[in-house]
Amino acid sequence: MIQLDAIDKKLLHFLQEDCKQTNKELSSKLNLSVTAVYERIKKLEREGVIAQHVTLVDKRLIDKAFVTFCSIKLVQHSKDYVIEFENEVAKLDEVLECYHISGDYDYLLKVLVSDMEEFREFMVKKLTTISHIGSTHSTFMINEVKHTTAISF
């Protein structure tokens, strides 16, 4: 595990708020030189702490606000079935997140589409065509209470 000092943690906090801040802006907030900020960011990138820089899109403004959580149960838990399912689900653009979980189901998917009709199309034409799915259970988001990508330190 990588050890982060207090400055690294503050830097990561600021970058998670807005990664488009300039090194000059960050240096002012951290009371460091621009070069020191640059070197810290590069070090965090090299070590894999900063995995990538992304743009967050407002799903409501692009007509993709119908959020569904799909629980998936495989017919059996063989290595081949697990690998095949994971490879196939990774190809589905509608699936934002996929977790192998414990409990009654094997996987939990977060699916983003425009409406119930598009979700049905996704289920019928894409998800259920993946081999080895024994059953599915879907729940639909009523309201987003909290959504963040920021990790606290």
C-alpha positions in Angstrom: 0.0 0.0 0.0 1.2 3.5 -0.8 1.7 5.9 2.0 0.2 9.4 1.4 1.2 12.4 3.5 -1.1 15.2 4.4 -0.2 17.2 1.4 -0.9 14.3 -1.0 -4.3 13.9 0.6 -5.1 17.5 0.2 -3.9 17.5 -3.4 -6.1 14.5 -4.2 -9.0 16.1 -2.5 -8.6 19.3 -4.7 -8.1 17.2 -7.8 -11.2 15.1 -7.1 -13.2 18.4 -6.8 -11.9 19.7 -10.1 -9.1 18.1 -12.0 -8.9 21.0 -14.4 -7.3 23.3 -11.8 -4.0 24.5 -12.9 -0.8 23.6 -11.0 -0.5 27.3 -10.2 -4.0 27.3 -8.5 -3.1 24.1 -6.7 0.2 25.5 -5.6 -1.5 28.5 -4.0 -4.0 26.3 -2.1 -1.2 23.9 -0.9 1.4 26.6 -0.3 3.9 24.7 -2.5 5.8 25.7 -5.7 4.2 24.9 -9.0 7.1 22.5 -9.7 6.4 20.6 -6.4 2.7 20.3 -7.2 3.6 19.0 -10.7 6.1 16.4 -9.3 3.6 15.2 -6.7 0.9 14.7 -9.4 3.3 12.8 -11.6 4.4 10.6 -8.7 0.7 9.8 -7.8 0.1 9.0 -11.5 3.2 6.7 -11.7 2.2 4.9 -8.6 -1.3 4.4 -9.9 -3.0 6.4 -7.1 -4.4 8.7 -9.8 -5.8 6.1 -12.3 -7.2 8.5 -14.8 -8.7 11.9 -15.4 -12.4 11.9 -16.5 -15.3 14.2 -17.2 -18.5 13.6 -15.3 -21.6 14.0 -17.5 -25.1 15.0 -16.1 -27.2 12.0 -17.1 -30.4 14.0 -17.0 -29.2 16.4 -19.7 -28.4 13.6 -22.1 -31.5 11.6 -21.6 -29.9 8.7 -19.7 -31.4 9.1 -16.3 -33.2 5.8 -15.9 -30.9 3.9 -13.5 -31.4 0.2 -12.8 -29.6 -2.2 -10.5 -29.7 -5.7 -11.9 -28.8 -8.6 -9.7 -27.6 -11.6 -11.7 -27.4 -15.3 -10.6 -25.3 -17.7 -12.8 -26.5 -21.2 -13.3 -23.3 -22.4 -11.7 -20.0 -20.9 -10.4 -17.5 -22.6 -12.6 -14.4 -20.6 -13.6 -15.3 -20.7 -17.3 -18.9 -19.4 -16.6 -17.6 -16.6 -14.4 -14.9 -15.5 -16.9 -17.3 -15.7 -19.9 -20.0 -13.7 -18.1 -17.5 -11.0 -17.0 -16.0 -10.7 -20.5 -19.5 -10.4 -22.1 -20.9 -7.9 -19.6 -17.8 -5.7 -19.8 -18.8 -5.1 -23.5 -22.2 -3.7 -22.7 -22.2 0.1 -22.9 -25.3 0.4 -20.8 -23.5 -1.2 -17.9 -21.7 1.4 -15.9 -20.6 -0.8 -13.1 -20.4 -4.5 -12.4 -19.5 -6.1 -9.1 -19.0 -9.8 -8.3 -20.8 -10.0 -4.9 -21.6 -12.4 -2.1 -25.2 -13.4 -1.1 -28.2 -14.6 -3.0 -26.9 -13.2 -6.3 -23.5 -13.4 -8.0 -23.3 -10.0 -9.7 -24.7 -6.5 -9.3 -24.9 -4.3 -12.3 -25.6 -0.6 -12.5 -27.4 0.0 -15.8 -28.0 3.4 -17.4 -30.6 4.0 -20.1 -33.2 6.6 -21.1 -36.4 4.9 -20.0 -38.2 1.6 -19.3 -38.6 0.8 -22.9 -34.9 1.1 -23.6 -34.2 -1.0 -20.4 -36.5 -3.8 -21.7 -34.6 -3.7 -25.1 -31.4 -4.0 -23.2 -32.6 -6.9 -21.1 -34.2 -8.9 -24.0 -31.6 -8.2 -26.7 -28.4 -7.9 -24.8 -28.2 -9.0 -21.1 -30.3 -12.2 -21.3 -28.4 -13.3 -24.4 -25.3 -13.8 -22.3 -24.8 -17.5 -21.6 -25.0 -19.1 -18.1 -27.4 -16.5 -16.5 -29.8 -18.4 -14.3 -31.9 -15.5 -13.1 -32.1 -11.7 -12.9 -33.7 -9.3 -10.5 -34.0 -5.6 -11.3 -34.7 -2.6 -9.1 -35.1 0.9 -10.4 -33.8 4.2 -8.9 -36.6 6.5 -7.6 -34.3 9.3 -6.4 -30.5 9.8 -6.3 -29.8 10.7 -2.7 -26.0 10.7 -2.9 -23.6 10.2 -5.8 -20.0 10.9 -5.6 -16.8 9.6 -7.2 -14.6 11.3 -4.6 -12.8 9.1 -2.1 -12.3 10.6 1.4 -9.0 10.3 3.3 
